[in-house]
Structure formats: structure tokens, C-alpha cells
Amino acid sequence: RRFYAAQINLANQAWEAGEFPRTLDLLETLRPSPGQEDMRGFEWFHLWGLCNGPLLHIIPAHTDQVLSVAFSPDGATLASCSGDGTIGLWDTATGRQKLRLKPEPRAVMTAVTFTPDGQTLVSGGWDGLIRLWNVDTGQLRATLSGQRHWVRALAISPDGRILASTGDAGEIILWNLATDQQQTNFTARRSVVTSVAFAPDNSALATGSGWGGDDIGVDLWNLKQGRQDASTNINCPTVSLAFSPDGKTLATAGSSGINLWNTVTDQPPTALKGHIGAVLAVAFLPDGKSLLSCGLDRTMRLWPLPTNQTEHIVGRVVGAHLDSIYCVAVSRDGTMLATGANDGRSNSGALPPFKDRCPRKLRSSSRPWLTYLPGLLI
């Protein structure tokens, strides 16, 4: 009991100091093993709740790290894929599994995304194959081959017509989803293309590379002209990127943190500082007023976006994990988010909004404004 009291005291001190991952580490030392007496009282669950928000679901999702998560357009289903070679489809209302997809031959699954009509789930993995699945039945509808190496990232155009896939050797392929055939391909200046995103108006494609020595940065592709935008000069490590809903801002994330780039002017980027270590994923809320991020420091942060370039931005920690957070997704209506991490569990819960910056829709809602599944692993 002395050990319990000492650990709770240290956890409380860590919470007051803003060290949320350490708070969770200390609380985990008090979680009983099978057959042990459970010493945890109100204070344990109170501190756990402060770090994670009111948990709605705990999902045993995967046996290895979760590398990608995506919501269906209606928000009823969450897809996750993992290093264990499987894909999970989850009911967001109950946290229960709907389907478990097991691609053959078995390979690490690196990316998942839904088509805008919600009828098809697209997945990619280390085997270089892209698979199209019927969301209702789990049946494999088509397999696209042509990516010579790993499939690193996937994105579908806002009009639902084009699928973009990226991999090694600078390879970027655009697929026609009406015919399941290659439409065109690009070769990036970067050897390993780790991220991809379409501009909201379908006019451009952004691709990023986050490792490879000096071979890092972002390329922009003009889709109307079918060529690379030579004026782009973004040379920071980029493992994740996202366009704002109005297309005027491109957020990049990597070992140098988060940078916000103005896609209309040549202004220097706005840097968002707060994470310790690399930032591994970013996603805009649908209203474009806030950005979510997560990374190696095991925290998830919400950033109100600046109204001018000189404004100092402070991100708020809205969740923490027991291990690094690899991916994040936001539902189309902005009421739910999902994160995939390396902490061995999947949880869901409500997270508090910014009191003065949160969109009115979220602030006034009677339901939890954010539901998250932190660590579909793993």
C-alpha cells in the first residue's frame, strides 16, 4: 500500500507538471496482473480520466502496431490496419468489431482509406498490392498491382474518381477508380514517398518524404497540367501532410515538428512547437479552424489555427498514450477522432474542446465532441 500511495503521489505531481505520458507510465505500474489484488481506487481512475477523457470503448484490435486509421463517410465505421497483416472494421457506436480482413499473402498493412460513397475500403501494404474491399461483406472486389515496392500511403480525390498511391523509388501512381486501371504516374524527386494528399478542389496533389538523408521534403503536382510544380520549395522532413478544407494551407509534420505553409503566397511557414520529438500525423478539423497532431512523445494535441502569421500558437494536450502515436483520423462531421498507437489497446472517449476557440457546433453538442480510439494495437 505504501508503494501504491507513493506512485499515486508521483502520478499526481506528473499531471500537475503537464507530463501526461509519465502520468500514464506511473499509473500503469499499479495495474494488477491476472490473479493479483486490484488496489486501484478513485484517485487512480480520476488521474487516468484526466489524461484520456471519459473512455467509451476499450478495443482489443491488433497484435502489432496500428499504422493507419480511417472513418467511413457516415462515421459509423472505423477502419484500422496493422503490422500484424490484418484490417479491422469497427462499429464506432459500440466499439465492436464488424469485420476482420486478412489479405493473402500476409504482409504488413500500411494504409487504409474509404471511397466517398462509403461502399469500398482501399488498403495497401508491404506486398506492393492495393486491395479494394466491399465494406458490407468484406469481400475482395479488386486487386491493383503496379506499385513496384511497398505501398507507403493512399489518398482518394474529393470527387472519388482518382486513387493516389505512393511508395519507394519516388513512385506515385494515379488510379482510375471507375476502371481500376492506372491513369498516370509521376516520379518524385524524393526516393521514399511517405505521405500524399489531394487539394480540396482536385487541382493539385501533395506528396512528402520524411526520411532518406537529404532526400526529404514536399512535391506539389498540378493535376490539370499533369506536371510537377517546380516553384515548390518545401525541404523539411515530411511523414504526414494535410490540406486545410479551403486549400490555402498545407500542414506538414515530421522530425522538425509541424509547419503550416501558405499555398497562395510565398510567406515563410508558421511553426507549431510543443511536441517533443517527431510528429507523425496531422489532420485538420472539417471547419478548418483547428489542427490535430500526434507523435513519438505519445501525446495528441489540438491547435487553434492562427489568424495572422505573428500570432503565437499554443497547442493543448487532449490525450496521451502509453506508446508512440502513429496515425490520426477525423470523422467528416468533426465529432470523432481516431488515433493508432503502439500501446496495446484501443480506447474511445470524450475529449474537452477549447473553451474559447472550439467551433460552436462542437461546443454546444450534447454528445462527446471527440471520440477517440487511442492505440488500436497492438
N, C-alpha and C positions, 0 to 999 in steps of 0.2 A: 504493500500500500504506500510505503514511502517512495518507492520508485514511481508509482502512478502519480502521486502528488507532485513529485519533482518534475516529471515530464509535462504534466498539465501546466505547471507554472512556467516552464521554459516555452511551451507552445503559446501560452498567452503573451509572453514577452515578445516572441517572434511575430505574433499577429499585430501587436501594438507598434512594432518597428516596421511593419509593412512587408515582412519576409514571409509571404504566403506559402511558397514551396517548402520552406523549412518548417513552418507550422504543420503542414501535412506530414512531413517526414517524422516529426515528433509524435504526432497522433497515431501514425501507423505502428510505432513501437508498442502501442498499447492495444492494438487489435489482437484479440485472442486467437490462438491456433486451435484447430479441432481438438476438443476434449479439455481445453483449458477454461478456467473460470473467467467470465466476462466481467471485468472490473469497471467498465466504462459507465459513467453517469451522465447527467445532464450537461456538465461542463464540456465533456468530450464531443457530444453531438452538437452543442452550441458552437464550438470553435470550428468543427467540420462544416457546419452550415454557413458560417461566416466566410469560409474560403470558397465554398462551392454554390451557395444559394440553396433554396429548398429543393432537394433532389426528388425527381418524379420517377425516374427509372434507373435501375442498375441492370445492364445488359451484358451477359457473357457472350461476347460477339466473335472474337477471333483468338487464335492461338499464337499469333505473331503481330507485329506492329501494323497499325492501320495507316495506309498511305494515301487514301483518298476517300472523301465522303461527298454525297450529293443528295439534294432534296428533289423529289418529283415536283412538277409544276404546281400541283394542288396541295403540296405539303403533307400529304397523307403517308408518304413512304420515304424512308431514308435508305440510301444505298451506301455500302461501305465495301472497300476491298483491302486486301491484306497481303503481307508476306507469306501467309500460310497457303496462298494459292486459291482462296475462295472469295466469293462475293456474297454479302448478306443484304437482304431486303427486310426492313424493319417497319412495323406499324408505329408511327410517331405518337399516336394517342395512347397506346398501351405498352409500348416498348417491346412487344413480342415479335418474334421472327415470322415473316411471311414466307420467305423462300431462302434457300441456300443454294447458290450456283457454284458448281465445281468444274471449271473448264479443264478439258483434257487436250494435250498433256498438261500435267500440273506445272505451273510456273508462278512466280511472284506476280501478283496483280497490282499495278501501279496507278491506274486511273479509272474513274467511272464518271459518267455524266448522262443525264436524261435528255431525250429529244423534247422539244417544246410541247408536243401533244401528250407527253407522258406515257406513251404506249411502248416505247423502246428504251432500253438501257444499253449504253455503249460502254465497253470495257477494253482496257489494254494492259499488256503485261510484258514480262521479260522475254517471252517467246516471240515477240515481234508481231503477234496477231491481234487484230481488232475484232471483237465479237459484238454482235447485235442480238439482244435478248428480248423476248416478249415479256413485258413486266407482269402481266396477269398470270401466265402459265409457267414462266421460267424456261420456256423452250428457246433453243438457239435458232435465231432466224437467219443469220448470215455470218460468215467469217471473211474478213477483209485481210488479204495478205499483200505485202509490198514494202512494208517497213523493214529495212534490212537488219536493223538491230532492235534493241529494246524500244518499246513504246513508253516514252517518258511522260507525256501529257496529252490531254484531249480537250477540245472545245468545240461547241456547235454554234453556228452562226445564229443571231437572233431570229432570222426568218426560218430557221430549221432546215435549210436546204443543204448546207455545207458542213462537213465534219473536218476539223483540222487535227492532225496527229503529228507529234514531234518525237525525235529520237536522237541517236548518235550520228556522227559524221555530218552535222549540220542539216540533217534531213527533215524537211517539212512537207507533208502531203496533204492536199485538199481532196476530200472525197465527196462525190455527189450522192446524197442520201436517197434520192429517188431511184437511182440505178445501182447503188452500191459499187460504183466504179470510181477509179481515180479521175479527178478532173484536171489537176495540175500539181506540180511540185516545185518547191523552192529549195535552194541551198543557202543556208545562213553562213555568216562569217564565223560563227561560233561552232566548235566541234560537237558539244553536247548541249542540246536544246532542252531545257528542263521545265519550261513553262510556256503557255500560249493563251491568248485571249483575243476575242473579236471586239472591235469597236461597236458600240450600240447601234450605229447606223449602217453596219455591214460594209463600211468603206475601207476599213483597214484591219490588219492583223498584227498583233504584237507578239514577239517571241523573245524569250530570255534565257540566258545561260548563267548558272551560278557557280560553276567550278571549271577547272581546266587551265590553271595558271593565269596567263594574261588574256586568255581567250574567254572573256566574260563580258556581259552587257546585254543590251536590248537592240533588236532589229525591228523596224516597222515596215510593213508591206502594204503598198497601195493595191487593193484588190480590184479596183476599177481599171487600173492600168496594167495590173499583173506584174509589178516590179517592186524592187526594194526602194524605200525612201532613203536616198543617200545622205540626206541632211540630218538624219538621226544621230545624236552623239550622246548616248547613254552608256557609260562604260563601267557601271557599278555591278557587283555580283548580284544576279537576279535568279532566285529559285522559285519565286512566285510573283505574279503580276496581275493587275486588275484595272479595267477602265471604270471610271465613275459613270453613273447612269446617263449623264449628259455628254459623256465622251470627252470632256475638256481636261480631265485629269487622269494620268496614268500612275498608279501606285506600284512601286517595285519593292521587293523585300529580299534580303539575303544577309550575308555576313557583315555588311556595312550598315545594317538596320533598314529602316523604312524611308523611302524618298517619294515625294509627290512631285510629278513632272507636269507642267502645263503643256498640253498638246497643241495649243493655238499659238503661243508665243515662245520666245527663246529664253524666258526667265530662268534663273538658276532654280534648282529644286528646293522644296521645303523638306527638311529632315525632321522626322519624328523620333525623339530619343526617349528611351525608357526601358526597353528590353535589355537584358544582359546576355550577350552572345547573339548568335544568328537568329534572325526572324525567318520562319519557314513558310508562313502562309499569310495572305491578306485577302480581305473581302469587303466590299462596300455594302452598307445597308441600302435597300432599294430607294430611299428618298435622297441618297447622295450626301447626306449631312454628317455621316459618321463612317468610320472605318474600323474593322475588327482585325486583330493580328494575334499571332501566337508563334512560339518558338522554342528554342533549346532551354530557355530559363523556366519552362513549364508554366508560364503564365499566359493568360488570354487577356488582351487589353482592348478597350474601346476608346477611340479617338474622335473627338468632335473636329470636323474639318475646318481649316482656317477661312476666315472671311477676307483676310489680306495676308500678304507674304511676310509681314513683320510680326504677325501675331504669334505669341508663344503658345504652343500646344502641349497640353498635359494629358496623357492617356491614363485611363482609370483601369486598374486590375479588376476584372469581372469574373475571374475563375482561375483556378490553379490545379495542376495535375501532379501525380507522383513521378512522372517522367516527361520527356520532351513531347511537345505537341507538334504533329507533322502537318495537319491539314485542317481547314475550316470551310464551312459552307453556311449560307444564309438562305432561309426559305424566301420564296418570291414575295410573300406579303410582309416580310420583315419581322415576323413574330417568333421565329425559331432560328436557332443556330445549332450546328453540329461541329464537333471537333474530333479528330482522331489522334490518338497518342500512343504511348508506349507503357502505360501503367497497368495493363492487365484487366481493365474493367470498362464497361460502358455505363455511364450515368446520365440522367437528364434532370434538369431543374430550372427554376426561375432565377433570373439574374436581374439586379436592380438597374434601372436606367439612370442616365444623367438627369438630375432634377431640373436643371435649367437649360439643357441643350437637347434633350431627347425629343423626338418628334411627338406631337400631341397625340397622334394615333396610338403610339405605343404607351405613352404616359397615362392615358385615360382608360386603357383597356382593362377589363376586369380579369382577363386571363393572364398568365405569366407572359410578359412581353418577349422574353427569350427563353427558349427551352434548349438545353444543350446536352450533348452526349459525349462527355469528355474522356475518350480513350477507348474506342471500340476495339479493343485488342484481346488480347494481345499478350 
